[in-house]
Amino acid sequence: MKKYILILAVLFMGVSVYAQDKNITVKHEQKNDLVESTYFYADGTVQQKGTFNKEGKLHGTWTSFDANGNKIAVGNYENGKKVGKWTFWANGVAKEVNYVNSKIAKITEVSSNNSL
């Protein structure tokens, strides 16, 4: 099961790298001490969104979407490290992954609902 989550985590990170492709447009907006960033697919739908802190590290909630607008991952960063509960959706199944010190502590299968 950890292998399955590792694949999802790699997919999520791959989406992050892909978001830097020249066909992807990005919107950055200063919100107090954070920079809110939204990455878009070529057709204009949102690919992922979240915030960076003033040091440029991922910070706060990040959400990734597939090309149809369905959530595929939601999780939190604290100064560039994964923390707390993350949820990944794939093939109608949702998995909750709890992170402690940026390491997987627990994996739980939850409902197949994309509304979390």
N, C-alpha and C positions, 0 to 999 in steps of 0.2 A: 504494500500500500504506500509506503514512503517513496518507493520508486515512482508511482503514479503522481504523487504530489510534487516530486522533484521535476518530473516532466512538465507539469503545469507551471511550476515556478520558472523553469527555463523558457517556456512559452511566453510567460508574462514578461520576462526580461528581454526576450527576443522582440516582443512588441515594443518595448522601450527603445531598443536599438533601431528597429525599423522606423520608429517615429522620427528619426533623424534623417530619413531619406529626403532627397530634394523635392519629391512630389508631395510631401506632407507639409501642410501649412501649420504654423504654430502661432498661438496668441499668448502673449505674456502681459500680465496686468499686476501692477504693484498694489498690494492690499496690506497696509500697515508695514509690519516687519517681514511679510511673506510676499513671494512672487507667485501669483496664481497662473498656472500654465495649462493650456488646452491644446492638444494635438488633434489634427483632423485628417481623415482619409481624403483621398483625391476628390471624392464626390461631395465633400463638405460635411459628412457626418463625423461626430466626435469619436476619436479613437481612444484617447485617454485624457484624464484631467487630474490635477493635483497641485501641490504647492512645494516651493523650495524656500529654505530659510535664507537669511542674509549671507550665510557662508556658501550658498549655492548647493546645499545638500537637500536631498528629498526629505520633506518634513510635513507631517499631517496625512490626511486621507488621500489615497490615490485610487482611481477607478478606471478600469479598462473596459472597452466595449468592442464587440465584433462589428463587422461591416453592416449588420442589420440593426444595430443599436442596442443589442442585448448585452447585459453585463457579463463579463467573463472573469473579472477579478476585482476585489475591493480589499484594501488593506491600509495599514498605517505605517508610516515611517517616523522615526525620531532621530534627527541629526544623521540621516542617511542609513539608518539601521531599521530592519523590519521589527515591529513590535506588536504584541497583542494578537487579536484574532484577525485572520485573513480568510476571505471566502473566495473559492474558485469554482466556476461552473464549467462543466464539459459534458457533452452528450446527455443532457437532461439531469445530470447528477451534480449536487453541490457538495463541496468538501470544505470544512472549516479547519484551518491550520492555525494553531497557537504557537507564537514565537516568543522565546525568552532569550535575551541576549543575541538576537538575530539567528537563533537556531531553532529548528522545529522541536517543539516540546510535546505536542499532541495533535492527532489528526482525527476528525470526526466527520462521518457522512451525515448530511442534513437533508432537508426537503429539497426537491428539485425546483423550487420556486425562485425566480430571478429577482424578486422584489426586496431582498435583504439590503 
